[in-house]
Amino acid sequence: MKYKINLTDDDYLRFNLFYANHSKAGKRSMKMIRILFPILALSFLLVLFFAGAKPGLLATEAVVLAVGMVVWYLRAPRMMERNVRKNIDRIKADGKLPYHAESEIVFEDTRIVEKNETGEFHVAYRDIENVYAEEAYLYIFYGAIQAFILPYRCLGRDAQQVAEYVLKKRADSES
């Protein structure tokens, strides 16, 4: 099976967000982002309390900070997406894409071959760590943060077949 893969910045962004939401490090990072504001808010309230603030002021500040905490918690994923987008733009501004915009993926009997303008890259099926079929993408991880990003628009009707083929080859290579 052979496919032409055309990736965009949005494809790479979606991959990074997927990784951030599914990896141990990404989950820890998101948790820290989400609890940072509540910790600072509670610290501020404690400072006001020990400074002798009036109960009315403390209650008002607590309500305002509680609303702020909810908004912060809900907006944290959007902030993470914005940061990832900025990082991609910064890398592109340096003249280097963090991905290959155009490549060809060939699924051979013993390995996957990616051909692009810089050469060929081979990954044996036994080296595949995980395969994720998402809403619009198939991610084939061969390293901790390294994966083939296969948009379904490039795979056409074969998306499910490709995922099953890779999983079967990976299982066969382990036995």
Residue frames relative to the residue before (quaternion, step in Angstrom):
aa qw qx qy qz dx dy dz
M 1.0000 0.0000 0.0000 0.0000 0.00 0.00 0.00
K 0.0431 -0.7975 0.6010 -0.0308 3.54 -0.93 0.96
Y 0.0092 -0.8090 0.5857 -0.0488 3.56 -0.92 1.00
K 0.3571 -0.6740 0.6053 0.2278 3.54 -1.20 0.70
I 0.1182 -0.7987 0.5892 0.0310 3.55 -0.76 1.08
N 0.0471 -0.7710 0.6350 -0.0085 3.55 -0.86 1.06
L 0.0933 -0.8176 0.5681 0.0122 3.55 -0.50 1.23
T 0.2144 -0.7498 0.6143 0.1200 3.52 -1.21 0.66
D 0.6905 -0.4323 0.3586 0.4557 3.55 -1.31 0.06
D 0.6404 0.5346 -0.3279 0.4434 3.58 1.00 -0.79
D 0.6161 0.5313 -0.3463 0.4672 3.61 1.03 -0.73
Y 0.6790 0.4816 -0.2883 0.4732 3.56 0.92 -0.93
L 0.6116 0.5395 -0.3381 0.4697 3.58 1.08 -0.71
R 0.6591 0.5072 -0.3047 0.4642 3.59 0.89 -0.93
F 0.6280 0.5269 -0.3325 0.4662 3.59 1.03 -0.78
N 0.6775 0.4912 -0.2978 0.4594 3.60 0.85 -0.92
L 0.6544 0.4911 -0.3173 0.4794 3.58 1.00 -0.72
F 0.6048 0.5352 -0.3491 0.4753 3.58 1.06 -0.73
Y 0.6657 0.5027 -0.3004 0.4625 3.57 0.88 -0.97
A 0.6630 0.5148 -0.3085 0.4475 3.58 0.92 -0.90
N 0.7214 0.4409 -0.2493 0.4722 3.59 1.02 -0.72
H 0.7598 0.3795 -0.2011 0.4882 3.61 1.21 -0.34
S 0.6473 0.5045 -0.3376 0.4610 3.60 1.17 -0.26
K 0.6314 -0.5374 0.4009 0.3896 3.55 -1.23 0.46
A 0.6780 0.4863 -0.2895 0.4691 3.59 0.90 -0.94
G 0.6605 0.5152 -0.3069 0.4518 3.58 0.97 -0.83
K 0.6502 0.5091 -0.3115 0.4702 3.55 0.98 -0.84
R 0.6413 0.5149 -0.3171 0.4722 3.57 1.01 -0.84
S 0.6467 0.5219 -0.3136 0.4595 3.58 0.96 -0.85
M 0.6635 0.4938 -0.3040 0.4727 3.59 0.91 -0.89
K 0.6323 0.5255 -0.3345 0.4606 3.58 1.00 -0.79
M 0.6606 0.5047 -0.3104 0.4611 3.59 0.95 -0.86
I 0.6339 0.5219 -0.3323 0.4642 3.59 0.99 -0.80
R 0.6997 0.4870 -0.2752 0.4444 3.56 0.93 -0.91
I 0.7461 0.3896 -0.2485 0.4793 3.63 0.99 -0.60
L 0.4501 0.7052 -0.4500 0.3123 3.61 1.23 -0.16
F 0.7019 0.4662 -0.2789 0.4606 3.60 0.73 -1.00
P 0.6578 0.4948 -0.3433 0.4523 3.66 0.82 -0.77
I 0.6343 0.5187 -0.3433 0.4590 3.60 0.99 -0.72
L 0.6652 0.4895 -0.3008 0.4769 3.59 0.93 -0.87
A 0.6440 0.5273 -0.3216 0.4515 3.60 0.99 -0.80
L 0.6699 0.4823 -0.2998 0.4783 3.58 0.92 -0.88
S 0.6155 0.5357 -0.3413 0.4665 3.59 1.05 -0.72
F 0.6413 0.5239 -0.3143 0.4642 3.58 0.98 -0.85
L 0.6561 0.5060 -0.3087 0.4671 3.59 0.96 -0.86
L 0.6424 0.5165 -0.3245 0.4638 3.57 1.01 -0.79
V 0.6263 0.5242 -0.3366 0.4686 3.59 1.00 -0.78
L 0.6550 0.5021 -0.3123 0.4704 3.59 0.93 -0.87
F 0.6475 0.5305 -0.3178 0.4453 3.57 0.95 -0.88
F 0.7258 0.4274 -0.2461 0.4795 3.57 0.83 -0.99
A 0.6198 0.5184 -0.3460 0.4768 3.59 1.22 -0.31
G 0.5365 -0.6662 0.3776 0.3546 3.58 1.29 -0.02
A 0.2400 0.7848 -0.5362 0.1973 3.60 1.05 0.63
K 0.5682 -0.6044 0.4441 0.3387 3.52 -1.17 0.65
P 0.6204 -0.5790 0.3791 0.3690 3.61 -1.07 0.69
G 0.6251 0.5433 -0.3421 0.4439 3.62 1.03 -0.71
L 0.6567 0.4962 -0.3024 0.4807 3.57 0.98 -0.85
L 0.6428 0.5216 -0.3227 0.4589 3.58 0.98 -0.83
A 0.6616 0.5016 -0.3088 0.4641 3.59 0.93 -0.88
T 0.6499 0.5125 -0.3156 0.4641 3.58 0.94 -0.87
E 0.6659 0.4928 -0.2961 0.4755 3.58 0.91 -0.92
A 0.6342 0.5325 -0.3346 0.4497 3.59 1.00 -0.78
V 0.6603 0.4963 -0.3101 0.4708 3.60 0.94 -0.83
V 0.6596 0.5016 -0.3086 0.4670 3.58 0.88 -0.93
L 0.6896 0.4710 -0.2843 0.4710 3.59 0.88 -0.89
A 0.6090 0.5398 -0.3576 0.4581 3.63 1.07 -0.64
V 0.6415 0.4958 -0.3190 0.4909 3.58 0.97 -0.82
G 0.6449 0.5253 -0.3095 0.4608 3.58 0.97 -0.87
M 0.6441 0.5264 -0.3215 0.4524 3.58 1.00 -0.80
V 0.6462 0.5105 -0.3206 0.4680 3.60 0.96 -0.83
V 0.6580 0.4973 -0.3103 0.4727 3.58 0.90 -0.93
W 0.6456 0.5227 -0.3161 0.4583 3.59 0.92 -0.89
Y 0.6580 0.5238 -0.3059 0.4462 3.58 0.89 -0.96
L 0.7075 0.4601 -0.2583 0.4703 3.56 0.95 -0.91
R 0.7133 0.4503 -0.2570 0.4717 3.62 1.08 -0.64
A 0.4437 0.7245 -0.4446 0.2837 3.60 1.19 -0.24
P 0.6590 0.4942 -0.3428 0.4515 3.68 0.83 -0.73
R 0.6440 0.5091 -0.3238 0.4704 3.62 1.02 -0.74
M 0.6330 0.5183 -0.3347 0.4675 3.58 1.03 -0.74
M 0.6364 0.5183 -0.3284 0.4674 3.57 1.01 -0.80
E 0.6412 0.5219 -0.3222 0.4611 3.59 0.96 -0.86
R 0.6457 0.5173 -0.3150 0.4650 3.59 0.96 -0.84
N 0.6540 0.5075 -0.3164 0.4633 3.61 0.96 -0.81
V 0.6446 0.5060 -0.3234 0.4732 3.59 0.96 -0.82
R 0.6402 0.5227 -0.3189 0.4640 3.59 0.96 -0.87
K 0.6506 0.5078 -0.3167 0.4674 3.62 0.96 -0.84
N 0.6427 0.5175 -0.3273 0.4604 3.60 0.99 -0.78
I 0.6356 0.5148 -0.3266 0.4736 3.59 0.98 -0.80
D 0.6633 0.5046 -0.3021 0.4627 3.59 0.92 -0.91
R 0.6437 0.5216 -0.3206 0.4592 3.59 1.01 -0.79
I 0.6519 0.5012 -0.3113 0.4763 3.58 0.97 -0.84
K 0.6519 0.5078 -0.3093 0.4705 3.58 0.99 -0.83
A 0.6252 0.5429 -0.3387 0.4468 3.59 1.03 -0.74
D 0.6479 0.4995 -0.3087 0.4852 3.58 1.16 -0.55
G 0.5581 -0.6480 0.3584 0.3743 3.56 1.32 0.01
K 0.6625 0.4625 -0.3108 0.5006 3.57 1.21 0.33
L 0.2807 -0.7275 0.5999 0.1790 3.53 -0.87 0.96
P 0.4050 -0.7187 0.5040 0.2558 3.61 -0.95 0.78
Y 0.7362 0.2622 -0.1789 0.5978 3.58 1.30 0.19
H 0.4876 -0.6214 0.5128 0.3363 3.55 -1.30 0.19
A 0.4029 -0.7468 0.4770 0.2289 3.57 -0.52 1.19
E 0.7935 0.0936 -0.0409 0.5999 3.58 1.02 -0.77
S 0.1634 0.7679 -0.6063 0.1266 3.53 -0.91 0.93
E 0.3112 -0.7004 0.6024 0.2230 3.49 -1.37 0.08
I 0.1652 -0.7770 0.6032 0.0722 3.56 -0.85 1.00
V 0.0693 -0.7834 0.6175 0.0085 3.54 -0.84 1.05
F 0.2141 -0.7609 0.6028 0.1087 3.56 -0.82 1.05
E 0.0893 -0.8052 0.5862 0.0064 3.55 -0.29 1.31
D 0.7266 -0.4443 0.2965 0.4322 3.58 -1.29 0.03
T 0.8133 0.2641 -0.1170 0.5051 3.59 0.96 -0.84
R 0.8141 0.1218 -0.0286 0.5672 3.57 1.22 -0.30
I 0.3866 -0.6426 0.5977 0.2836 3.49 -1.45 0.12
V 0.1333 -0.7846 0.6035 0.0500 3.56 -0.93 0.94
E 0.1150 -0.7599 0.6368 0.0616 3.54 -0.90 0.99
K 0.0983 -0.7827 0.6140 0.0249 3.55 -0.77 1.09
N 0.1047 0.7800 -0.6100 0.0918 3.55 -0.88 1.00
E 0.7665 -0.3973 0.2425 0.4425 3.58 -1.27 -0.02
T 0.6965 0.4602 -0.2844 0.4713 3.60 1.15 -0.41
G 0.7457 -0.3484 0.2148 0.5258 3.60 1.23 -0.15
E 0.5883 -0.5510 0.4515 0.3827 3.51 -1.22 -0.62
F 0.1218 -0.7618 0.6335 0.0599 3.51 -1.21 0.67
H 0.1495 -0.8089 0.5674 0.0377 3.58 -0.79 1.06
V 0.0098 -0.7666 0.6421 -0.0002 3.56 -1.08 0.82
A 0.3463 -0.7271 0.5577 0.2008 3.55 -0.75 1.09
Y 0.5971 -0.5919 0.4037 0.3608 3.56 -1.08 0.69
R 0.6220 0.5491 -0.3494 0.4354 3.62 1.06 -0.63
D 0.6660 0.5054 -0.2950 0.4626 3.61 1.22 -0.48
I 0.5058 0.6341 -0.4341 0.3921 3.59 1.25 -0.03
E 0.3077 -0.7874 0.5147 0.1429 3.53 -0.71 1.14
N 0.8029 -0.1165 0.1087 0.5744 3.57 0.98 -0.81
V 0.1807 -0.7470 0.6304 0.1097 3.55 -1.26 0.50
Y 0.0475 -0.7944 0.6055 -0.0099 3.55 -0.81 1.07
A 0.1517 -0.7519 0.6365 0.0808 3.54 -0.88 0.99
E 0.0927 -0.8083 0.5814 -0.0007 3.54 -0.44 1.28
E 0.7848 -0.3452 0.2396 0.4556 3.55 -1.32 -0.09
A 0.8325 0.0936 -0.0169 0.5457 3.61 0.85 -0.92
Y 0.7510 0.3518 -0.1790 0.5293 3.59 1.29 -0.04
L 0.2141 -0.6926 0.6664 0.1744 3.47 -1.38 0.42
Y 0.1052 -0.7880 0.6059 0.0304 3.58 -0.72 1.10
I 0.0820 -0.7782 0.6224 0.0184 3.55 -0.79 1.07
F 0.1680 -0.8216 0.5415 0.0600 3.58 -0.19 1.31
Y 0.0495 -0.7867 0.6153 0.0070 3.55 -0.92 0.99
G 0.7531 0.1734 -0.1499 0.6168 3.57 1.30 0.24
A 0.7442 -0.4050 0.2698 0.4575 3.55 -1.28 0.11
I 0.8111 0.0474 -0.0180 0.5828 3.61 0.90 -0.88
Q 0.5586 0.5829 -0.3894 0.4434 3.56 1.21 0.44
A 0.1405 0.7922 -0.5779 0.1368 3.53 -0.86 1.00
F 0.4382 -0.5889 0.5890 0.3379 3.47 -1.36 0.29
I 0.1917 -0.7568 0.6167 0.1005 3.56 -0.86 1.00
L 0.0058 0.8200 -0.5689 0.0623 3.55 -0.42 1.23
P 0.2229 -0.7791 0.5712 0.1302 3.60 -0.26 1.20
Y 0.5436 -0.6368 0.4391 0.3258 3.57 -0.97 0.82
R 0.5857 0.5854 -0.3773 0.4146 3.59 1.10 -0.57
C 0.6736 0.4677 -0.2860 0.4957 3.59 1.21 -0.53
L 0.6851 0.4721 -0.2777 0.4803 3.59 1.17 -0.55
G 0.3132 -0.7737 0.4943 0.2426 3.56 1.21 -0.41
R 0.8212 -0.2058 0.1790 0.5012 3.55 -1.01 -0.87
D 0.6085 0.6036 -0.3337 0.3925 3.57 1.25 -0.31
A 0.3557 0.7838 -0.4703 0.1948 3.62 1.23 -0.11
Q 0.7015 0.4469 -0.2758 0.4818 3.60 0.77 -0.99
Q 0.6368 0.5377 -0.3176 0.4523 3.57 1.00 -0.81
V 0.6428 0.5138 -0.3217 0.4683 3.60 0.98 -0.82
A 0.6507 0.5160 -0.3171 0.4580 3.59 0.89 -0.90
E 0.6716 0.4885 -0.2940 0.4731 3.59 0.89 -0.90
Y 0.6315 0.5408 -0.3229 0.4523 3.59 1.00 -0.85
V 0.6798 0.4801 -0.2935 0.4704 3.60 0.85 -0.96
L 0.6549 0.5088 -0.3179 0.4596 3.60 0.91 -0.83
K 0.6453 0.5107 -0.3147 0.4730 3.59 1.00 -0.82
K 0.6703 0.4927 -0.2981 0.4682 3.60 0.88 -0.93
R 0.6366 0.5197 -0.3271 0.4667 3.57 1.02 -0.76
A 0.6596 0.4946 -0.3004 0.4797 3.61 0.95 -0.87
D 0.6506 0.5151 -0.3150 0.4607 3.60 0.97 -0.83
S 0.6799 0.4968 -0.2972 0.4501 3.59 0.99 -0.78
E 0.6417 0.5222 -0.3234 0.4593 3.60 1.20 -0.45
S 0.6955 0.4684 -0.2874 0.4630 3.59 1.13 -0.47
